[in-house]
Amino acid sequence: MSSQPPERSETGAGATTRANGSAGASRSSEPSVAAEVGVGPHPTPWPDDERLDPELLEHGDRRNVLDRYRYWSVDAIVADLDTSRNALHIAIENWEHDFNIGTVIRNANAFNAAGVHVIGPHRWDRRGAMSTHRYLHLHHHPNVESFAAWCTEAELAIIAIDNVDGSLPLESSVLPEHCVLVFGQEGPGLSSDVFDVAAATYAITQYGSTRSVNAGVASGIAMFAWALQHAPSAT
């Protein structure tokens, strides 16, 4: 049986790109140079601003932060974010050290969540968070029971996000302003303990063949759904 030719996809004007991502011979083989993120050392004299970090002023600031936070210390950024935190909290179960936790936390930073809760073992893979956890208030709970007790004291409604039988469509939901959205592990999803304490369970409607999207993707969609209802308008 003859082997199949490599897949091709049109990229315009008769050009093709092979399945391995290499372009036609007409394109340069030189590697592209990624633009450097951030700014270099600050020119002297330095500004007289207690929010600025002398180390960053001297060596430059290559962090993944908004330009208005360039050269600011971590503590100064956190203090500024605290003045406009949303009422939303985010939680994720960590029984299997899910690599999606970093993405969930990065999304929580993007929506300036009031807090992030890791339920289960304290350790989690920080690489996906891109250091954004430094600008959030992280809480660790050894089990769902202690997490639920914390939420009760804080008067937060627990909202489960999982595509299980009986869940309601997220897109038509009315989410509480003061709530915590809880996400499960890759594969098993949320534990039964979370469903037992949840005020409601919502699912993201899907239209393709995959059974589910991972917790990192789901968290961004769910946070945006909450923001559409409760976050200050960007306009």
C-alpha positions in Angstrom: 0.0 0.0 0.0 1.4 3.4 -1.0 1.9 6.0 1.7 -0.3 9.1 1.7 1.3 12.4 0.7 1.7 15.0 3.4 -1.4 17.1 4.1 -1.4 20.6 2.6 -3.5 23.7 3.3 -3.7 26.8 1.1 -2.3 29.9 2.5 -3.1 32.2 -0.4 -2.0 32.8 -4.0 -1.3 29.2 -4.7 1.1 28.8 -1.8 1.0 25.7 0.3 2.1 24.8 3.8 2.9 21.2 4.6 1.5 19.4 7.7 4.7 19.8 9.6 4.4 23.6 9.4 7.2 24.2 6.9 6.4 26.7 4.1 7.3 26.5 0.4 10.8 27.0 -0.8 10.1 30.6 -1.6 10.0 31.5 2.1 13.1 32.4 4.0 14.6 29.6 6.2 16.0 32.1 8.7 14.3 31.8 12.1 12.1 34.7 13.2 13.1 36.7 16.2 10.4 37.2 18.8 9.9 40.7 20.0 11.4 41.2 23.5 8.7 41.8 26.1 8.9 44.7 28.5 11.4 47.5 28.9 15.1 47.9 29.7 16.8 49.8 32.5 15.1 53.1 33.3 17.2 56.2 32.4 18.6 58.1 35.3 17.7 60.0 37.3 15.0 57.6 38.5 11.5 58.9 39.4 10.8 59.5 43.0 8.0 57.0 43.4 7.7 54.5 46.2 5.8 52.1 44.0 8.8 51.5 41.8 11.3 48.7 42.4 14.9 49.7 42.4 16.0 46.3 41.0 13.6 46.7 38.1 14.7 50.3 37.5 18.3 49.2 37.3 18.0 46.0 35.3 14.7 46.4 33.3 11.3 44.9 33.6 10.5 41.9 31.4 7.4 40.7 33.4 4.1 39.9 31.9 2.3 42.9 33.2 0.4 45.9 31.7 2.6 48.8 30.6 1.3 51.0 33.3 2.8 48.6 35.9 6.3 48.7 34.5 8.9 49.0 37.2 6.3 48.7 39.9 7.0 46.3 42.8 4.8 43.2 43.2 3.4 44.7 46.5 2.5 47.9 44.7 0.7 46.1 41.9 -1.3 44.0 44.3 -2.2 47.1 46.4 -3.5 48.8 43.2 -5.4 45.8 42.0 -7.0 45.5 45.4 -8.7 48.9 44.9 -10.8 47.4 42.0 -11.1 43.7 42.7 -14.2 42.0 41.3 -16.4 40.2 43.8 -15.8 36.9 41.9 -13.7 34.1 43.5 -12.3 31.1 41.6 -11.7 27.6 42.9 -10.2 24.4 41.4 -9.7 20.9 42.8 -6.1 19.7 42.8 -6.3 16.0 43.7 -4.2 14.9 40.7 -1.9 18.0 40.4 -3.7 19.1 37.3 -1.5 21.2 34.9 -4.6 23.3 34.1 -4.4 25.1 37.4 -1.8 27.6 36.2 -4.1 28.6 33.3 -7.1 28.9 35.6 -5.0 31.2 37.9 -3.8 33.3 34.9 -7.4 33.7 33.8 -8.4 34.8 37.3 -5.7 37.4 37.2 -7.0 38.7 33.9 -10.5 39.1 35.5 -9.0 40.6 38.7 -10.7 38.0 40.8 -10.9 38.7 44.6 -9.4 35.3 45.4 -8.3 31.9 44.1 -8.9 28.7 46.0 -6.9 25.5 45.5 -8.7 22.5 47.1 -6.5 19.6 47.9 -2.7 19.3 48.0 -0.9 22.6 48.5 1.6 22.0 45.6 0.6 22.8 42.0 2.5 23.5 38.7 3.1 27.2 38.6 4.5 27.3 35.1 1.2 27.9 33.3 0.4 30.8 35.6 3.2 32.9 34.1 3.9 34.4 37.6 0.3 35.9 37.7 -0.3 34.1 41.0 1.9 36.8 42.7 -0.8 39.4 42.1 -3.7 37.3 43.5 -4.9 36.3 46.9 -4.4 32.5 47.0 -6.2 30.3 49.5 -5.5 26.6 50.1 -8.0 24.2 51.5 -7.2 20.6 52.4 -10.6 19.4 51.5 -14.0 20.5 50.2 -15.5 20.7 53.7 -13.0 23.3 54.8 -13.5 25.2 51.5 -17.3 25.2 51.9 -16.9 26.5 55.5 -14.7 29.3 54.3 -17.3 30.2 51.6 -20.1 30.2 54.2 -18.3 32.6 56.4 -17.5 34.8 53.5 -21.1 34.7 52.2 -20.1 33.3 48.8 -22.4 31.1 46.8 -20.6 28.0 45.5 -21.2 27.6 41.7 -20.1 24.3 40.1 -19.0 24.4 36.5 -19.2 20.9 34.9 -21.0 19.3 32.0 -22.8 16.6 34.0 -26.4 15.4 33.8 -28.7 17.9 35.3 -26.5 20.9 34.8 -28.0 24.1 33.4 -26.6 26.0 30.4 -24.1 28.7 31.5 -25.0 31.1 28.7 -28.6 31.5 30.0 -27.5 31.6 33.7 -28.0 34.4 36.2 -24.9 34.1 38.2 -24.7 35.6 41.7 -22.3 38.6 41.9 -20.7 37.3 45.1 -19.9 33.7 44.2 -17.0 31.3 43.7 -16.9 29.3 40.4 -15.5 25.9 41.0 -13.7 23.8 38.4 -12.6 20.2 38.4 -9.7 18.0 37.3 -8.9 17.1 33.7 -10.8 13.8 33.1 -12.8 13.1 36.2 -14.2 16.7 36.6 -15.6 17.8 39.9 -15.8 15.5 42.9 -19.2 14.6 44.3 -18.3 16.6 47.4 -18.4 19.8 45.4 -21.8 19.0 44.0 -23.1 18.4 47.5 -22.2 21.9 48.6 -22.9 23.8 45.3 -25.9 26.2 45.1 -26.1 25.4 41.3 -24.3 23.6 38.5 -23.8 25.1 35.1 -22.3 23.6 31.9 -20.8 25.3 28.8 -22.8 24.3 25.8 -20.7 22.6 23.1 -21.4 22.0 19.5 -18.7 19.6 18.3 -17.7 16.0 19.0 -15.4 16.5 22.0 -16.8 15.4 25.4 -15.5 18.5 27.2 -13.0 21.4 27.2 -10.2 21.5 29.7 -10.5 23.4 32.9 -8.2 26.2 31.7 -10.5 26.9 28.7 -13.7 26.4 30.7 -12.6 28.8 33.4 -12.0 31.6 30.9 -15.4 31.1 29.4 -17.1 31.0 32.8 -15.3 34.1 34.1 -16.3 36.0 31.0 -19.9 34.9 31.5 -19.8 36.3 35.0 -18.1 39.5 33.9 -20.8 40.2 31.3 -23.3 40.3 34.1 -21.4 42.0 36.9 -18.0 43.5 35.9 -17.6 47.2 35.3 -18.0 48.1 31.6 -14.7 48.6 29.7 -16.2 51.4 27.7 
